[in-house]
Amino acid sequence: MVILKDKMDMLFAGDTAPLAYLELKSLGLPEEQTPGLSADLCYFMEARFGVPPERVYIEFTSPPRHLFGWNGGTF
């Protein structure tokens, strides 16, 4: 799932230059994969939206399965 909010009033290190804040939530996300995911996501943000990697902040989360609901139940 992706939510893209354009034209948000945001500051990163006191600067209003283009930036991105990403949240990646995945059940069972292996922590050892986050460096590669970070590199891939930063590359994508720069290639697609012109946001340089040093202006991309990513929050990785692996919620417990019982705290993630779908279709009237949880995982």
PDB file of N, H, CA, C and O in Angstrom:
ATOM      1  N   MET A   1       0.837  -1.170   0.000  1.00  0.00           N
ATOM      2  CA  MET A   1       0.000   0.000   0.000  1.00  0.00           C
ATOM      3  C   MET A   1       0.883   1.233   0.000  1.00  0.00           C
ATOM      4  O   MET A   1       1.918   1.266   0.665  1.00  0.00           O
ATOM      5  N   VAL A   2       0.480   2.226  -0.732  1.00  0.00           N
ATOM      6  H   VAL A   2      -0.361   2.199  -1.273  1.00  0.00           H
ATOM      7  CA  VAL A   2       1.238   3.464  -0.814  1.00  0.00           C
ATOM      8  C   VAL A   2       0.292   4.641  -0.640  1.00  0.00           C
ATOM      9  O   VAL A   2      -0.782   4.691  -1.239  1.00  0.00           O
ATOM     10  N   ILE A   3       0.709   5.578   0.186  1.00  0.00           N
ATOM     11  H   ILE A   3       1.581   5.537   0.673  1.00  0.00           H
ATOM     12  CA  ILE A   3       0.015   6.858   0.297  1.00  0.00           C
ATOM     13  C   ILE A   3       1.047   7.918  -0.071  1.00  0.00           C
ATOM     14  O   ILE A   3       2.118   7.992   0.532  1.00  0.00           O
ATOM     15  N   LEU A   4       0.723   8.719  -1.044  1.00  0.00           N
ATOM     16  H   LEU A   4      -0.146   8.660  -1.534  1.00  0.00           H
ATOM     17  CA  LEU A   4       1.623   9.782  -1.470  1.00  0.00           C
ATOM     18  C   LEU A   4       0.938  11.104  -1.207  1.00  0.00           C
ATOM     19  O   LEU A   4      -0.146  11.371  -1.725  1.00  0.00           O
ATOM     20  N   LYS A   5       1.577  11.928  -0.399  1.00  0.00           N
ATOM     21  H   LYS A   5       2.458  11.712   0.022  1.00  0.00           H
ATOM     22  CA  LYS A   5       1.044  13.246  -0.099  1.00  0.00           C
ATOM     23  C   LYS A   5       2.019  14.271  -0.656  1.00  0.00           C
ATOM     24  O   LYS A   5       3.139  14.419  -0.167  1.00  0.00           O
ATOM     25  N   ASP A   6       1.578  14.962  -1.668  1.00  0.00           N
ATOM     26  H   ASP A   6       0.668  14.842  -2.065  1.00  0.00           H
ATOM     27  CA  ASP A   6       2.412  15.955  -2.341  1.00  0.00           C
ATOM     28  C   ASP A   6       2.163  17.331  -1.737  1.00  0.00           C
ATOM     29  O   ASP A   6       1.103  17.581  -1.162  1.00  0.00           O
ATOM     30  N   LYS A   7       3.123  18.202  -1.866  1.00  0.00           N
ATOM     31  H   LYS A   7       3.984  17.999  -2.332  1.00  0.00           H
ATOM     32  CA  LYS A   7       3.011  19.599  -1.440  1.00  0.00           C
ATOM     33  C   LYS A   7       2.758  19.739   0.067  1.00  0.00           C
ATOM     34  O   LYS A   7       2.007  20.615   0.495  1.00  0.00           O
ATOM     35  N   MET A   8       3.388  18.871   0.863  1.00  0.00           N
ATOM     36  H   MET A   8       3.997  18.159   0.515  1.00  0.00           H
ATOM     37  CA  MET A   8       3.278  18.960   2.317  1.00  0.00           C
ATOM     38  C   MET A   8       4.278  19.994   2.824  1.00  0.00           C
ATOM     39  O   MET A   8       5.384  20.104   2.294  1.00  0.00           O
ATOM     40  N   ASP A   9       3.898  20.741   3.836  1.00  0.00           N
ATOM     41  H   ASP A   9       3.000  20.652   4.267  1.00  0.00           H
ATOM     42  CA  ASP A   9       4.816  21.657   4.486  1.00  0.00           C
ATOM     43  C   ASP A   9       5.675  20.851   5.454  1.00  0.00           C
ATOM     44  O   ASP A   9       5.214  20.453   6.524  1.00  0.00           O
ATOM     45  N   MET A  10       6.947  20.611   5.064  1.00  0.00           N
ATOM     46  H   MET A  10       7.321  20.934   4.195  1.00  0.00           H
ATOM     47  CA  MET A  10       7.844  19.811   5.895  1.00  0.00           C
ATOM     48  C   MET A  10       9.242  20.423   5.903  1.00  0.00           C
ATOM     49  O   MET A  10       9.678  21.039   4.931  1.00  0.00           O
ATOM     50  N   LEU A  11       9.923  20.238   7.016  1.00  0.00           N
ATOM     51  H   LEU A  11       9.569  19.738   7.806  1.00  0.00           H
ATOM     52  CA  LEU A  11      11.314  20.641   7.159  1.00  0.00           C
ATOM     53  C   LEU A  11      12.146  19.416   7.483  1.00  0.00           C
ATOM     54  O   LEU A  11      11.709  18.541   8.231  1.00  0.00           O
ATOM     55  N   PHE A  12      13.322  19.353   6.931  1.00  0.00           N
ATOM     56  H   PHE A  12      13.677  20.063   6.323  1.00  0.00           H
ATOM     57  CA  PHE A  12      14.273  18.298   7.243  1.00  0.00           C
ATOM     58  C   PHE A  12      15.604  18.999   7.469  1.00  0.00           C
ATOM     59  O   PHE A  12      16.149  19.608   6.548  1.00  0.00           O
ATOM     60  N   ALA A  13      16.128  18.918   8.678  1.00  0.00           N
ATOM     61  H   ALA A  13      15.685  18.423   9.426  1.00  0.00           H
ATOM     62  CA  ALA A  13      17.359  19.616   9.062  1.00  0.00           C
ATOM     63  C   ALA A  13      17.218  21.123   8.846  1.00  0.00           C
ATOM     64  O   ALA A  13      18.180  21.794   8.473  1.00  0.00           O
ATOM     65  N   GLY A  14      15.999  21.657   9.085  1.00  0.00           N
ATOM     66  H   GLY A  14      15.217  21.112   9.388  1.00  0.00           H
ATOM     67  CA  GLY A  14      15.745  23.087   8.954  1.00  0.00           C
ATOM     68  C   GLY A  14      15.650  23.583   7.529  1.00  0.00           C
ATOM     69  O   GLY A  14      15.673  24.791   7.296  1.00  0.00           O
ATOM     70  N   ASP A  15      15.543  22.671   6.561  1.00  0.00           N
ATOM     71  H   ASP A  15      15.524  21.689   6.750  1.00  0.00           H
ATOM     72  CA  ASP A  15      15.536  23.030   5.147  1.00  0.00           C
ATOM     73  C   ASP A  15      14.240  22.545   4.502  1.00  0.00           C
ATOM     74  O   ASP A  15      13.777  21.440   4.786  1.00  0.00           O
ATOM     75  N   THR A  16      13.653  23.373   3.632  1.00  0.00           N
ATOM     76  H   THR A  16      14.029  24.270   3.401  1.00  0.00           H
ATOM     77  CA  THR A  16      12.406  23.020   2.952  1.00  0.00           C
ATOM     78  C   THR A  16      12.625  22.379   1.578  1.00  0.00           C
ATOM     79  O   THR A  16      11.662  22.172   0.839  1.00  0.00           O
ATOM     80  N   ALA A  17      13.869  22.065   1.226  1.00  0.00           N
ATOM     81  H   ALA A  17      14.651  22.233   1.826  1.00  0.00           H
ATOM     82  CA  ALA A  17      14.138  21.397  -0.056  1.00  0.00           C
ATOM     83  C   ALA A  17      13.351  20.086  -0.112  1.00  0.00           C
ATOM     84  O   ALA A  17      12.970  19.550   0.928  1.00  0.00           O
ATOM     85  N   PRO A  18      13.104  19.563  -1.329  1.00  0.00           N
ATOM     86  CA  PRO A  18      12.330  18.325  -1.443  1.00  0.00           C
ATOM     87  C   PRO A  18      12.865  17.222  -0.526  1.00  0.00           C
ATOM     88  O   PRO A  18      14.073  17.026  -0.393  1.00  0.00           O
ATOM     89  N   LEU A  19      11.934  16.518   0.094  1.00  0.00           N
ATOM     90  H   LEU A  19      10.953  16.677  -0.014  1.00  0.00           H
ATOM     91  CA  LEU A  19      12.290  15.453   1.015  1.00  0.00           C
ATOM     92  C   LEU A  19      11.226  14.379   0.980  1.00  0.00           C
ATOM     93  O   LEU A  19      10.152  14.569   0.409  1.00  0.00           O
ATOM     94  N   ALA A  20      11.530  13.251   1.595  1.00  0.00           N
ATOM     95  H   ALA A  20      12.403  13.096   2.059  1.00  0.00           H
ATOM     96  CA  ALA A  20      10.556  12.163   1.687  1.00  0.00           C
ATOM     97  C   ALA A  20      10.692  11.499   3.043  1.00  0.00           C
ATOM     98  O   ALA A  20      11.794  11.250   3.532  1.00  0.00           O
ATOM     99  N   TYR A  21       9.549  11.223   3.632  1.00  0.00           N
ATOM    100  H   TYR A  21       8.654  11.426   3.235  1.00  0.00           H
ATOM    101  CA  TYR A  21       9.485  10.421   4.853  1.00  0.00           C
ATOM    102  C   TYR A  21       8.705   9.172   4.484  1.00  0.00           C
ATOM    103  O   TYR A  21       7.540   9.256   4.096  1.00  0.00           O
ATOM    104  N   LEU A  22       9.336   8.024   4.602  1.00  0.00           N
ATOM    105  H   LEU A  22      10.283   7.956   4.917  1.00  0.00           H
ATOM    106  CA  LEU A  22       8.715   6.756   4.216  1.00  0.00           C
ATOM    107  C   LEU A  22       8.519   5.888   5.452  1.00  0.00           C
ATOM    108  O   LEU A  22       9.343   5.886   6.367  1.00  0.00           O
ATOM    109  N   GLU A  23       7.423   5.160   5.460  1.00  0.00           N
ATOM    110  H   GLU A  23       6.754   5.161   4.717  1.00  0.00           H
ATOM    111  CA  GLU A  23       7.186   4.148   6.487  1.00  0.00           C
ATOM    112  C   GLU A  23       7.009   2.817   5.772  1.00  0.00           C
ATOM    113  O   GLU A  23       6.142   2.684   4.908  1.00  0.00           O
ATOM    114  N   LEU A  24       7.818   1.844   6.126  1.00  0.00           N
ATOM    115  H   LEU A  24       8.522   1.953   6.828  1.00  0.00           H
ATOM    116  CA  LEU A  24       7.685   0.513   5.566  1.00  0.00           C
ATOM    117  C   LEU A  24       7.320  -0.419   6.716  1.00  0.00           C
ATOM    118  O   LEU A  24       8.118  -0.655   7.623  1.00  0.00           O
ATOM    119  N   LYS A  25       6.100  -0.941   6.658  1.00  0.00           N
ATOM    120  H   LYS A  25       5.452  -0.749   5.920  1.00  0.00           H
ATOM    121  CA  LYS A  25       5.632  -1.875   7.682  1.00  0.00           C
ATOM    122  C   LYS A  25       5.435  -3.224   7.027  1.00  0.00           C
ATOM    123  O   LYS A  25       4.782  -3.330   5.988  1.00  0.00           O
ATOM    124  N   SER A  26       5.999  -4.258   7.636  1.00  0.00           N
ATOM    125  H   SER A  26       6.529  -4.172   8.479  1.00  0.00           H
ATOM    126  CA  SER A  26       5.903  -5.588   7.060  1.00  0.00           C
ATOM    127  C   SER A  26       5.915  -6.618   8.178  1.00  0.00           C
ATOM    128  O   SER A  26       6.771  -6.581   9.062  1.00  0.00           O
ATOM    129  N   LEU A  27       4.954  -7.542   8.131  1.00  0.00           N
ATOM    130  H   LEU A  27       4.259  -7.572   7.412  1.00  0.00           H
ATOM    131  CA  LEU A  27       4.928  -8.618   9.104  1.00  0.00           C
ATOM    132  C   LEU A  27       6.141  -9.506   8.886  1.00  0.00           C
ATOM    133  O   LEU A  27       6.383  -9.978   7.775  1.00  0.00           O
ATOM    134  N   GLY A  28       6.896  -9.728   9.940  1.00  0.00           N
ATOM    135  H   GLY A  28       6.700  -9.343  10.842  1.00  0.00           H
ATOM    136  CA  GLY A  28       8.066 -10.595   9.839  1.00  0.00           C
ATOM    137  C   GLY A  28       9.225 -10.000   9.055  1.00  0.00           C
ATOM    138  O   GLY A  28      10.025 -10.738   8.480  1.00  0.00           O
ATOM    139  N   LEU A  29       9.327  -8.692   9.023  1.00  0.00           N
ATOM    140  H   LEU A  29       8.677  -8.092   9.490  1.00  0.00           H
ATOM    141  CA  LEU A  29      10.411  -8.034   8.287  1.00  0.00           C
ATOM    142  C   LEU A  29      11.764  -8.429   8.870  1.00  0.00           C
ATOM    143  O   LEU A  29      12.034  -8.130  10.034  1.00  0.00           O
ATOM    144  N   PRO A  30      12.620  -9.090   8.099  1.00  0.00           N
ATOM    145  CA  PRO A  30      13.953  -9.442   8.600  1.00  0.00           C
ATOM    146  C   PRO A  30      14.828  -8.182   8.709  1.00  0.00           C
ATOM    147  O   PRO A  30      15.021  -7.460   7.731  1.00  0.00           O
ATOM    148  N   GLU A  31      15.345  -7.939   9.901  1.00  0.00           N
ATOM    149  H   GLU A  31      15.188  -8.526  10.695  1.00  0.00           H
ATOM    150  CA  GLU A  31      16.148  -6.739  10.129  1.00  0.00           C
ATOM    151  C   GLU A  31      17.364  -6.673   9.221  1.00  0.00           C
ATOM    152  O   GLU A  31      17.801  -5.584   8.848  1.00  0.00           O
ATOM    153  N   GLU A  32      17.916  -7.824   8.863  1.00  0.00           N
ATOM    154  H   GLU A  32      17.561  -8.708   9.166  1.00  0.00           H
ATOM    155  CA  GLU A  32      19.118  -7.816   8.019  1.00  0.00           C
ATOM    156  C   GLU A  32      18.829  -7.343   6.601  1.00  0.00           C
ATOM    157  O   GLU A  32      19.759  -7.056   5.847  1.00  0.00           O
ATOM    158  N   GLN A  33      17.554  -7.257   6.224  1.00  0.00           N
ATOM    159  H   GLN A  33      16.799  -7.490   6.836  1.00  0.00           H
ATOM    160  CA  GLN A  33      17.193  -6.783   4.885  1.00  0.00           C
ATOM    161  C   GLN A  33      16.977  -5.273   4.829  1.00  0.00           C
ATOM    162  O   GLN A  33      16.878  -4.713   3.737  1.00  0.00           O
ATOM    163  N   THR A  34      16.901  -4.605   5.973  1.00  0.00           N
ATOM    164  H   THR A  34      16.981  -5.060   6.859  1.00  0.00           H
ATOM    165  CA  THR A  34      16.597  -3.173   5.947  1.00  0.00           C
ATOM    166  C   THR A  34      17.669  -2.320   5.260  1.00  0.00           C
ATOM    167  O   THR A  34      17.306  -1.339   4.612  1.00  0.00           O
ATOM    168  N   PRO A  35      18.968  -2.634   5.362  1.00  0.00           N
ATOM    169  CA  PRO A  35      19.941  -1.817   4.619  1.00  0.00           C
ATOM    170  C   PRO A  35      19.711  -1.864   3.101  1.00  0.00           C
ATOM    171  O   PRO A  35      19.774  -0.830   2.436  1.00  0.00           O
ATOM    172  N   GLY A  36      19.448  -3.037   2.559  1.00  0.00           N
ATOM    173  H   GLY A  36      19.396  -3.877   3.100  1.00  0.00           H
ATOM    174  CA  GLY A  36      19.194  -3.156   1.123  1.00  0.00           C
ATOM    175  C   GLY A  36      17.894  -2.475   0.722  1.00  0.00           C
ATOM    176  O   GLY A  36      17.822  -1.825  -0.321  1.00  0.00           O
ATOM    177  N   LEU A  37      16.867  -2.627   1.552  1.00  0.00           N
ATOM    178  H   LEU A  37      16.925  -3.156   2.399  1.00  0.00           H
ATOM    179  CA  LEU A  37      15.599  -1.950   1.278  1.00  0.00           C
ATOM    180  C   LEU A  37      15.779  -0.441   1.311  1.00  0.00           C
ATOM    181  O   LEU A  37      15.212   0.276   0.487  1.00  0.00           O
ATOM    182  N   SER A  38      16.568   0.039   2.263  1.00  0.00           N
ATOM    183  H   SER A  38      17.028  -0.543   2.933  1.00  0.00           H
ATOM    184  CA  SER A  38      16.833   1.468   2.356  1.00  0.00           C
ATOM    185  C   SER A  38      17.514   1.981   1.091  1.00  0.00           C
ATOM    186  O   SER A  38      17.131   3.019   0.551  1.00  0.00           O
ATOM    187  N   ALA A  39      18.522   1.251   0.620  1.00  0.00           N
ATOM    188  H   ALA A  39      18.833   0.408   1.058  1.00  0.00           H
ATOM    189  CA  ALA A  39      19.229   1.647  -0.606  1.00  0.00           C
ATOM    190  C   ALA A  39      18.274   1.660  -1.797  1.00  0.00           C
ATOM    191  O   ALA A  39      18.280   2.601  -2.590  1.00  0.00           O
ATOM    192  N   ASP A  40      17.452   0.613  -1.923  1.00  0.00           N
ATOM    193  H   ASP A  40      17.447  -0.152  -1.278  1.00  0.00           H
ATOM    194  CA  ASP A  40      16.511   0.530  -3.041  1.00  0.00           C
ATOM    195  C   ASP A  40      15.474   1.651  -2.997  1.00  0.00           C
ATOM    196  O   ASP A  40      15.176   2.271  -4.018  1.00  0.00           O
ATOM    197  N   LEU A  41      14.932   1.903  -1.816  1.00  0.00           N
ATOM    198  H   LEU A  41      15.175   1.399  -0.987  1.00  0.00           H
ATOM    199  CA  LEU A  41      13.920   2.951  -1.690  1.00  0.00           C
ATOM    200  C   LEU A  41      14.518   4.340  -1.952  1.00  0.00           C
ATOM    201  O   LEU A  41      13.880   5.187  -2.577  1.00  0.00           O
ATOM    202  N   CYS A  42      15.729   4.562  -1.474  1.00  0.00           N
ATOM    203  H   CYS A  42      16.247   3.874  -0.966  1.00  0.00           H
ATOM    204  CA  CYS A  42      16.373   5.858  -1.728  1.00  0.00           C
ATOM    205  C   CYS A  42      16.645   6.035  -3.224  1.00  0.00           C
ATOM    206  O   CYS A  42      16.451   7.124  -3.765  1.00  0.00           O
ATOM    207  N   TYR A  43      17.087   4.979  -3.886  1.00  0.00           N
ATOM    208  H   TYR A  43      17.244   4.095  -3.447  1.00  0.00           H
ATOM    209  CA  TYR A  43      17.309   5.048  -5.328  1.00  0.00           C
ATOM    210  C   TYR A  43      15.999   5.369  -6.047  1.00  0.00           C
ATOM    211  O   TYR A  43      15.965   6.223  -6.934  1.00  0.00           O
ATOM    212  N   PHE A  44      14.926   4.684  -5.663  1.00  0.00           N
ATOM    213  H   PHE A  44      14.953   3.991  -4.943  1.00  0.00           H
ATOM    214  CA  PHE A  44      13.617   4.916  -6.278  1.00  0.00           C
ATOM    215  C   PHE A  44      13.165   6.359  -6.078  1.00  0.00           C
ATOM    216  O   PHE A  44      12.703   6.997  -7.023  1.00  0.00           O
ATOM    217  N   MET A  45      13.292   6.876  -4.866  1.00  0.00           N
ATOM    218  H   MET A  45      13.668   6.357  -4.098  1.00  0.00           H
ATOM    219  CA  MET A  45      12.835   8.241  -4.582  1.00  0.00           C
ATOM    220  C   MET A  45      13.625   9.263  -5.392  1.00  0.00           C
ATOM    221  O   MET A  45      13.073  10.270  -5.834  1.00  0.00           O
ATOM    222  N   GLU A  46      14.919   9.004  -5.586  1.00  0.00           N
ATOM    223  H   GLU A  46      15.368   8.185  -5.227  1.00  0.00           H
ATOM    224  CA  GLU A  46      15.722   9.933  -6.380  1.00  0.00           C
ATOM    225  C   GLU A  46      15.379   9.808  -7.868  1.00  0.00           C
ATOM    226  O   GLU A  46      15.205  10.820  -8.548  1.00  0.00           O
ATOM    227  N   ALA A  47      15.280   8.586  -8.375  1.00  0.00           N
ATOM    228  H   ALA A  47      15.422   7.764  -7.823  1.00  0.00           H
ATOM    229  CA  ALA A  47      15.012   8.376  -9.796  1.00  0.00           C
ATOM    230  C   ALA A  47      13.614   8.845 -10.192  1.00  0.00           C
ATOM    231  O   ALA A  47      13.438   9.432 -11.259  1.00  0.00           O
ATOM    232  N   ARG A  48      12.639   8.596  -9.356  1.00  0.00           N
ATOM    233  H   ARG A  48      12.782   8.119  -8.489  1.00  0.00           H
ATOM    234  CA  ARG A  48      11.242   8.886  -9.708  1.00  0.00           C
ATOM    235  C   ARG A  48      10.813  10.298  -9.324  1.00  0.00           C
ATOM    236  O   ARG A  48      10.062  10.941 -10.057  1.00  0.00           O
ATOM    237  N   PHE A  49      11.289  10.783  -8.172  1.00  0.00           N
ATOM    238  H   PHE A  49      11.900  10.260  -7.576  1.00  0.00           H
ATOM    239  CA  PHE A  49      10.806  12.054  -7.657  1.00  0.00           C
ATOM    240  C   PHE A  49      11.889  13.124  -7.488  1.00  0.00           C
ATOM    241  O   PHE A  49      11.582  14.259  -7.125  1.00  0.00           O
ATOM    242  N   GLY A  50      13.137  12.775  -7.747  1.00  0.00           N
ATOM    243  H   GLY A  50      13.386  11.852  -8.042  1.00  0.00           H
ATOM    244  CA  GLY A  50      14.216  13.749  -7.642  1.00  0.00           C
ATOM    245  C   GLY A  50      14.610  14.086  -6.217  1.00  0.00           C
ATOM    246  O   GLY A  50      15.251  15.110  -5.979  1.00  0.00           O
ATOM    247  N   VAL A  51      14.233  13.236  -5.256  1.00  0.00           N
ATOM    248  H   VAL A  51      13.713  12.404  -5.449  1.00  0.00           H
ATOM    249  CA  VAL A  51      14.604  13.482  -3.860  1.00  0.00           C
ATOM    250  C   VAL A  51      15.918  12.753  -3.590  1.00  0.00           C
ATOM    251  O   VAL A  51      15.965  11.526  -3.675  1.00  0.00           O
ATOM    252  N   PRO A  52      16.990  13.485  -3.265  1.00  0.00           N
ATOM    253  CA  PRO A  52      18.280  12.834  -3.045  1.00  0.00           C
ATOM    254  C   PRO A  52      18.254  11.956  -1.789  1.00  0.00           C
ATOM    255  O   PRO A  52      17.516  12.242  -0.846  1.00  0.00           O
ATOM    256  N   PRO A  53      19.056  10.894  -1.780  1.00  0.00           N
ATOM    257  CA  PRO A  53      19.051   9.959  -0.648  1.00  0.00           C
ATOM    258  C   PRO A  53      19.260  10.619   0.712  1.00  0.00           C
ATOM    259  O   PRO A  53      18.695  10.175   1.712  1.00  0.00           O
ATOM    260  N   GLU A  54      20.061  11.666   0.753  1.00  0.00           N
ATOM    261  H   GLU A  54      20.520  12.026  -0.059  1.00  0.00           H
ATOM    262  CA  GLU A  54      20.299  12.320   2.043  1.00  0.00           C
ATOM    263  C   GLU A  54      19.091  13.113   2.529  1.00  0.00           C
ATOM    264  O   GLU A  54      19.116  13.664   3.629  1.00  0.00           O
ATOM    265  N   ARG A  55      18.024  13.175   1.713  1.00  0.00           N
ATOM    266  H   ARG A  55      18.004  12.727   0.820  1.00  0.00           H
ATOM    267  CA  ARG A  55      16.781  13.856   2.090  1.00  0.00           C
ATOM    268  C   ARG A  55      15.629  12.856   2.256  1.00  0.00           C
ATOM    269  O   ARG A  55      14.460  13.239   2.269  1.00  0.00           O
ATOM    270  N   VAL A  56      15.977  11.574   2.382  1.00  0.00           N
ATOM    271  H   VAL A  56      16.927  11.263   2.371  1.00  0.00           H
ATOM    272  CA  VAL A  56      14.974  10.516   2.563  1.00  0.00           C
ATOM    273  C   VAL A  56      15.164   9.904   3.947  1.00  0.00           C
ATOM    274  O   VAL A  56      16.264   9.489   4.312  1.00  0.00           O
ATOM    275  N   TYR A  57      14.091   9.857   4.697  1.00  0.00           N
ATOM    276  H   TYR A  57      13.198  10.195   4.400  1.00  0.00           H
ATOM    277  CA  TYR A  57      14.098   9.247   6.024  1.00  0.00           C
ATOM    278  C   TYR A  57      13.114   8.084   5.980  1.00  0.00           C
ATOM    279  O   TYR A  57      11.980   8.255   5.534  1.00  0.00           O
ATOM    280  N   ILE A  58      13.529   6.903   6.435  1.00  0.00           N
ATOM    281  H   ILE A  58      14.451   6.764   6.797  1.00  0.00           H
ATOM    282  CA  ILE A  58      12.687   5.706   6.358  1.00  0.00           C
ATOM    283  C   ILE A  58      12.527   5.107   7.750  1.00  0.00           C
ATOM    284  O   ILE A  58      13.502   4.891   8.469  1.00  0.00           O
ATOM    285  N   GLU A  59      11.281   4.845   8.108  1.00  0.00           N
ATOM    286  H   GLU A  59      10.489   5.021   7.523  1.00  0.00           H
ATOM    287  CA  GLU A  59      10.983   4.140   9.360  1.00  0.00           C
ATOM    288  C   GLU A  59      10.544   2.719   9.015  1.00  0.00           C
ATOM    289  O   GLU A  59       9.523   2.521   8.356  1.00  0.00           O
ATOM    290  N   PHE A  60      11.316   1.736   9.462  1.00  0.00           N
ATOM    291  H   PHE A  60      12.145   1.897   9.997  1.00  0.00           H
ATOM    292  CA  PHE A  60      10.977   0.330   9.261  1.00  0.00           C
ATOM    293  C   PHE A  60      10.276  -0.192  10.516  1.00  0.00           C
ATOM    294  O   PHE A  60      10.719   0.057  11.637  1.00  0.00           O
ATOM    295  N   THR A  61       9.184  -0.914  10.310  1.00  0.00           N
ATOM    296  H   THR A  61       8.825  -1.117   9.399  1.00  0.00           H
ATOM    297  CA  THR A  61       8.439  -1.484  11.429  1.00  0.00           C
ATOM    298  C   THR A  61       8.008  -2.895  11.083  1.00  0.00           C
ATOM    299  O   THR A  61       7.560  -3.169   9.969  1.00  0.00           O
ATOM    300  N   SER A  62       8.150  -3.784  12.048  1.00  0.00           N
ATOM    301  H   SER A  62       8.514  -3.562  12.953  1.00  0.00           H
ATOM    302  CA  SER A  62       7.664  -5.155  11.906  1.00  0.00           C
ATOM    303  C   SER A  62       6.684  -5.407  13.055  1.00  0.00           C
ATOM    304  O   SER A  62       7.071  -5.900  14.114  1.00  0.00           O
ATOM    305  N   PRO A  63       5.404  -5.060  12.830  1.00  0.00           N
ATOM    306  CA  PRO A  63       4.445  -5.209  13.927  1.00  0.00           C
ATOM    307  C   PRO A  63       4.179  -6.679  14.244  1.00  0.00           C
ATOM    308  O   PRO A  63       4.260  -7.535  13.363  1.00  0.00           O
ATOM    309  N   PRO A  64       3.865  -6.964  15.496  1.00  0.00           N
ATOM    310  CA  PRO A  64       3.462  -8.332  15.822  1.00  0.00           C
ATOM    311  C   PRO A  64       2.207  -8.703  15.025  1.00  0.00           C
ATOM    312  O   PRO A  64       1.338  -7.859  14.807  1.00  0.00           O
ATOM    313  N   ARG A  65       2.116  -9.936  14.602  1.00  0.00           N
ATOM    314  H   ARG A  65       2.822 -10.621  14.780  1.00  0.00           H
ATOM    315  CA  ARG A  65       1.011 -10.377  13.759  1.00  0.00           C
ATOM    316  C   ARG A  65      -0.349 -10.121  14.387  1.00  0.00           C
ATOM    317  O   ARG A  65      -1.306  -9.812  13.676  1.00  0.00           O
ATOM    318  N   HIS A  66      -0.454 -10.242  15.701  1.00  0.00           N
ATOM    319  H   HIS A  66       0.322 -10.493  16.278  1.00  0.00           H
ATOM    320  CA  HIS A  66      -1.753 -10.039  16.346  1.00  0.00           C
ATOM    321  C   HIS A  66      -2.165  -8.564  16.406  1.00  0.00           C
ATOM    322  O   HIS A  66      -3.296  -8.251  16.776  1.00  0.00           O
ATOM    323  N   LEU A  67      -1.259  -7.671  16.048  1.00  0.00           N
ATOM    324  H   LEU A  67      -0.340  -7.926  15.747  1.00  0.00           H
ATOM    325  CA  LEU A  67      -1.570  -6.239  16.021  1.00  0.00           C
ATOM    326  C   LEU A  67      -1.787  -5.714  14.605  1.00  0.00           C
ATOM    327  O   LEU A  67      -1.806  -4.502  14.388  1.00  0.00           O
ATOM    328  N   PHE A  68      -1.948  -6.611  13.648  1.00  0.00           N
ATOM    329  H   PHE A  68      -1.933  -7.595  13.824  1.00  0.00           H
ATOM    330  CA  PHE A  68      -2.180  -6.230  12.263  1.00  0.00           C
ATOM    331  C   PHE A  68      -3.450  -6.934  11.797  1.00  0.00           C
ATOM    332  O   PHE A  68      -3.471  -8.155  11.645  1.00  0.00           O
ATOM    333  N   GLY A  69      -4.504  -6.160  11.572  1.00  0.00           N
ATOM    334  H   GLY A  69      -4.487  -5.168  11.695  1.00  0.00           H
ATOM    335  CA  GLY A  69      -5.788  -6.746  11.229  1.00  0.00           C
ATOM    336  C   GLY A  69      -6.094  -6.715   9.743  1.00  0.00           C
ATOM    337  O   GLY A  69      -5.612  -5.851   9.010  1.00  0.00           O
ATOM    338  N   TRP A  70      -6.902  -7.671   9.313  1.00  0.00           N
ATOM    339  H   TRP A  70      -7.294  -8.373   9.908  1.00  0.00           H
ATOM    340  CA  TRP A  70      -7.381  -7.745   7.927  1.00  0.00           C
ATOM    341  C   TRP A  70      -8.571  -8.669   7.872  1.00  0.00           C
ATOM    342  O   TRP A  70      -8.581  -9.713   8.524  1.00  0.00           O
ATOM    343  N   ASN A  71      -9.558  -8.305   7.116  1.00  0.00           N
ATOM    344  H   ASN A  71      -9.550  -7.457   6.587  1.00  0.00           H
ATOM    345  CA  ASN A  71     -10.706  -9.164   6.812  1.00  0.00           C
ATOM    346  C   ASN A  71     -11.404  -9.669   8.081  1.00  0.00           C
ATOM    347  O   ASN A  71     -11.819 -10.826   8.152  1.00  0.00           O
ATOM    348  N   GLY A  72     -11.526  -8.798   9.067  1.00  0.00           N
ATOM    349  H   GLY A  72     -11.189  -7.858   9.008  1.00  0.00           H
ATOM    350  CA  GLY A  72     -12.227  -9.158  10.289  1.00  0.00           C
ATOM    351  C   GLY A  72     -11.425  -9.972  11.289  1.00  0.00           C
ATOM    352  O   GLY A  72     -11.965 -10.441  12.291  1.00  0.00           O
ATOM    353  N   GLY A  73     -10.143 -10.140  11.020  1.00  0.00           N
ATOM    354  H   GLY A  73      -9.704  -9.759  10.206  1.00  0.00           H
ATOM    355  CA  GLY A  73      -9.299 -10.905  11.939  1.00  0.00           C
ATOM    356  C   GLY A  73      -7.911 -10.300  12.013  1.00  0.00           C
ATOM    357  O   GLY A  73      -7.702  -9.155  11.613  1.00  0.00           O
ATOM    358  N   THR A  74      -6.979 -11.060  12.516  1.00  0.00           N
ATOM    359  H   THR A  74      -7.150 -11.990  12.840  1.00  0.00           H
ATOM    360  CA  THR A  74      -5.589 -10.627  12.558  1.00  0.00           C
ATOM    361  C   THR A  74      -4.732 -11.711  11.913  1.00  0.00           C
ATOM    362  O   THR A  74      -5.209 -12.800  11.592  1.00  0.00           O
ATOM    363  N   PHE A  75      -3.482 -11.391  11.736  1.00  0.00           N
ATOM    364  H   PHE A  75      -3.095 -10.507  11.997  1.00  0.00           H
ATOM    365  CA  PHE A  75      -2.564 -12.342  11.125  1.00  0.00           C
ATOM    366  C   PHE A  75      -1.916 -13.198  12.192  1.00  0.00           C
ATOM    367  O   PHE A  75      -1.103 -14.067  11.877  1.00  0.00           O
TER     368      PHE A  75
END
